[in-house]
Amino acid sequence: MDTRPTPADPPEARLDDFRVVAPFEIEALLQQMVAQRALVTIATPGGASCTTTLWEVDHAKGVVRFTGDRHDPQLARVLNADDAVAVGYLDSIKVQFDVDGLVQVHAGGASALNCSFPTEIFRFQRRASFRVRPLLNSPPAASFRHPAIPEMGLELRVLDVSIGGIALLIPENVPLVDPGVLISQVTIELDAETRFVTAMRVAHVTSMMDNGSGLRLGCELERMSGDSLRALQRFIDQTQKRRRLMARDDA
């Protein structure tokens, strides 16, 4: 039986395109991250985060083990949080999963972070994500503090957005944000019903070839909660539907 979502399915059903629930597939993805020593960010809704790598995956024991830096000043906040999300990358694939039961363990002189084997993982194709341009009658914006100038608050227009990335218009008179910088607290308001707080990492800054005023700030979305992912997917779906209706009315 074909269980793929149909156009009538709710937006949540379409997240199944990104969700991995088969234990052997989850283990295979995690083992790839172990082999590639991929960097992983463990982040909490309160803004605490630490960067680590996957050390070991033991599906039989139901344990995932990360390397741990006991001197990381953020580690205590991460360990004390009720919720945490891990985000890592395999080439063009973004891997994200909830971290449950995170504890710090010590063996000899080494320190590690253990959590439960995840029951599901979200696997996003970073470069293949479908992007939508918001409708002009409801210009969305992203608000945050400039990472190099904390006293400078920014509210930048959203040019386009996908399930894993966002492009912003940064005015020419605003100091640039360097590629690779992680901005932890970003409030994204896409419309009256779609507002969430997330983190974003600057991927590139390019000129606006079709518009000489300003630069395009391309960012990857990180630390997205399940609710934020669903809200973003819903916005993308609704924007696509509205554009199709507008094109049909103009025909």
C-alpha positions as CSV (number, residue, x, y, z in Angstrom):
1,M,0.0,0.0,0.0
2,D,1.3,3.5,-0.9
3,T,1.6,5.4,2.4
4,R,3.2,8.5,0.9
5,P,1.6,11.8,1.9
6,T,-1.0,13.2,-0.5
7,P,-1.7,16.9,-1.0
8,A,-4.6,16.5,1.5
9,D,-2.4,15.2,4.2
10,P,-1.6,17.6,7.1
11,P,1.9,19.2,7.0
12,E,3.0,17.0,9.9
13,A,2.7,14.0,7.6
14,R,5.2,15.5,5.2
15,L,7.9,15.4,7.9
16,D,7.9,11.7,7.3
17,D,10.0,12.5,4.2
18,F,12.8,13.5,6.6
19,R,12.1,11.2,9.5
20,V,14.1,7.9,10.0
21,V,12.7,5.4,12.4
22,A,14.1,2.1,11.4
23,P,16.7,1.2,14.1
24,F,19.2,-0.2,11.6
25,E,19.0,3.0,9.4
26,I,19.4,5.2,12.5
27,E,22.5,3.1,13.6
28,A,24.0,3.3,10.0
29,L,23.7,7.1,10.0
30,L,25.2,7.4,13.5
31,Q,28.0,5.0,12.6
32,Q,28.8,7.2,9.6
33,M,29.2,10.2,11.9
34,V,31.5,8.2,14.1
35,A,33.6,7.1,11.2
36,Q,33.9,10.7,9.8
37,R,34.4,12.2,13.2
38,A,31.7,14.7,12.3
39,L,31.2,17.6,14.7
40,V,28.0,17.5,16.6
41,T,26.3,20.4,18.4
42,I,24.2,19.5,21.5
43,A,21.9,22.4,22.2
44,T,19.1,23.2,24.6
45,P,16.0,25.5,24.2
46,G,17.5,27.9,26.7
47,G,20.5,28.6,24.4
48,A,23.2,26.5,26.0
49,S,25.3,24.4,23.7
50,C,28.4,22.3,23.4
51,T,30.3,21.0,20.4
52,T,31.5,17.4,20.4
53,T,31.9,14.3,18.2
54,L,30.2,10.9,18.2
55,W,32.5,8.4,19.9
56,E,30.5,5.2,19.9
57,V,27.1,3.7,19.1
58,D,25.9,0.7,20.9
59,H,22.4,-0.2,19.7
60,A,22.4,-3.5,21.7
61,K,22.8,-1.5,24.9
62,G,20.7,1.4,23.7
63,V,23.5,3.9,24.2
64,V,25.0,6.7,22.1
65,R,28.3,8.0,23.4
66,F,29.9,11.5,22.6
67,T,33.3,12.7,23.5
68,G,33.1,15.1,26.4
69,D,35.2,18.1,27.5
70,R,34.8,18.5,31.2
71,H,36.2,22.0,31.0
72,D,33.5,23.3,28.6
73,P,31.8,26.1,30.5
74,Q,28.5,25.3,28.8
75,L,28.5,21.6,29.6
76,A,26.8,22.0,33.1
77,R,23.9,23.9,31.6
78,V,23.5,21.4,28.8
79,L,23.5,18.5,31.3
80,N,21.0,20.2,33.6
81,A,18.5,21.0,30.8
82,D,15.3,18.9,30.5
83,D,15.5,18.9,26.6
84,A,18.4,18.9,24.2
85,V,18.9,18.3,20.5
86,A,21.9,17.0,18.6
87,V,22.8,18.4,15.1
88,G,25.6,17.2,12.9
89,Y,26.5,17.0,9.2
90,L,27.4,14.2,6.8
91,D,28.6,16.1,3.6
92,S,25.3,17.5,2.3
93,I,23.1,15.8,4.9
94,K,22.0,17.4,8.1
95,V,21.3,14.9,10.9
96,Q,19.2,15.9,13.9
97,F,17.8,14.0,16.8
98,D,16.6,14.5,20.4
99,V,19.1,13.7,23.2
100,D,17.4,11.9,26.0
101,G,19.0,10.9,29.3
102,L,22.3,12.8,28.8
103,V,24.8,12.1,31.5
104,Q,28.6,12.6,31.9
105,V,30.7,9.6,32.6
106,H,34.3,9.2,33.4
107,A,36.7,6.3,32.6
108,G,40.3,6.7,33.6
109,G,41.4,10.1,32.4
110,A,38.7,10.3,29.7
111,S,35.3,11.9,29.9
112,A,32.3,11.1,27.8
113,L,28.6,12.0,27.4
114,N,26.1,9.2,27.2
115,C,22.5,9.4,26.0
116,S,19.8,6.9,25.0
117,F,19.8,5.5,21.4
118,P,17.3,7.7,19.5
119,T,14.0,6.3,18.4
120,E,13.9,8.6,15.4
121,I,16.3,10.9,13.5
122,F,15.6,13.7,11.0
123,R,17.7,13.6,7.9
124,F,17.7,16.7,5.8
125,Q,19.3,17.2,2.4
126,R,20.9,20.6,2.9
127,R,21.4,21.6,-0.7
128,A,18.3,19.9,-2.1
129,S,15.8,21.5,0.2
130,F,13.0,23.3,-1.6
131,R,13.1,27.0,-1.0
132,V,10.1,29.4,-1.1
133,R,10.0,33.1,-1.4
134,P,7.5,34.7,1.1
135,L,4.6,36.6,-0.4
136,L,5.2,40.3,-0.6
137,N,2.0,41.2,1.4
138,S,3.5,39.7,4.5
139,P,7.2,40.4,4.6
140,P,8.8,38.2,7.2
141,A,11.9,39.0,9.3
142,A,14.6,37.5,11.4
143,S,15.7,39.4,14.6
144,F,18.9,38.9,16.5
145,R,21.9,40.7,18.0
146,H,24.9,41.2,15.8
147,P,27.4,38.6,16.9
148,A,30.3,41.0,16.8
149,I,28.4,44.0,18.1
150,P,26.0,42.7,20.9
151,E,24.5,46.2,21.4
152,M,23.3,46.3,17.8
153,G,19.9,44.7,17.3
154,L,19.1,43.6,13.7
155,E,15.8,42.9,12.0
156,L,16.5,41.5,8.5
157,R,14.1,40.7,5.8
158,V,13.7,37.1,4.8
159,L,14.4,36.5,1.1
160,D,13.7,32.8,1.0
161,V,13.5,29.9,3.4
162,S,13.7,26.1,3.3
163,I,13.4,23.3,5.9
164,G,17.1,23.6,6.6
165,G,18.2,27.1,5.6
166,I,17.2,30.8,5.3
167,A,18.5,33.7,3.2
168,L,18.3,37.3,4.7
169,L,18.9,40.7,3.2
170,I,21.6,42.6,5.1
171,P,21.8,46.3,4.3
172,E,25.1,47.7,2.9
173,N,25.5,50.0,6.0
174,V,25.4,47.0,8.4
175,P,28.7,45.4,9.5
176,L,29.1,42.0,7.9
177,V,28.6,38.7,9.7
178,D,31.5,36.4,8.9
179,P,30.8,32.9,7.4
180,G,31.0,30.1,9.9
181,V,29.6,32.3,12.8
182,L,26.8,30.6,14.9
183,I,24.1,33.0,16.1
184,S,22.3,31.3,19.0
185,Q,19.2,33.3,19.5
186,V,17.3,34.2,16.3
187,T,13.6,35.1,16.3
188,I,12.1,34.3,13.0
189,E,8.6,35.6,12.2
190,L,7.3,34.4,8.8
191,D,3.7,35.3,9.3
192,A,1.1,35.9,12.0
193,E,1.0,32.2,12.8
194,T,4.6,31.2,12.3
195,R,7.1,32.5,14.8
196,F,9.9,30.6,16.5
197,V,13.3,31.0,18.1
198,T,16.2,29.0,16.6
199,A,20.0,29.2,15.9
200,M,21.5,29.8,12.5
201,R,25.0,29.4,11.2
202,V,26.2,31.8,8.5
203,A,27.2,29.8,5.4
204,H,28.0,32.6,2.9
205,V,27.6,36.3,2.1
206,T,27.0,37.2,-1.6
207,S,26.0,40.3,-3.5
208,M,22.5,40.8,-4.8
209,M,23.0,40.6,-8.5
210,D,19.5,41.7,-9.3
211,N,19.4,44.4,-6.7
212,G,22.4,46.6,-5.8
213,S,21.1,47.5,-2.4
214,G,22.4,45.1,0.2
215,L,23.9,41.6,0.5
216,R,22.4,38.1,0.7
217,L,23.2,36.4,4.0
218,G,22.8,32.6,3.5
219,C,22.4,30.6,6.7
220,E,21.8,27.1,7.9
221,L,19.1,26.6,10.5
222,E,20.3,24.7,13.6
223,R,18.9,23.5,16.9
224,M,15.3,23.3,15.4
225,S,12.8,21.9,17.9
226,G,10.1,19.5,16.6
227,D,7.5,22.3,17.0
228,S,9.6,24.7,15.0
229,L,10.2,22.2,12.3
230,R,6.5,21.5,11.9
231,A,5.7,25.3,11.9
232,L,8.3,25.9,9.2
233,Q,7.1,23.0,7.1
234,R,3.5,24.2,7.4
235,F,4.6,27.7,6.3
236,I,6.4,26.3,3.2
237,D,3.4,24.2,2.3
238,Q,1.0,27.0,2.6
239,T,3.2,29.4,0.7
240,Q,3.5,26.9,-2.2
241,K,-0.3,26.5,-2.3
242,R,-0.9,30.2,-2.3
243,R,1.5,30.7,-5.2
244,R,-0.1,28.0,-7.2
245,L,-3.5,29.6,-6.6
246,M,-2.2,33.0,-7.6
247,A,-0.7,31.6,-10.8
248,R,-4.0,29.8,-11.6
249,D,-5.9,33.1,-11.2
250,D,-3.5,35.0,-13.5
251,A,-3.7,32.3,-16.2
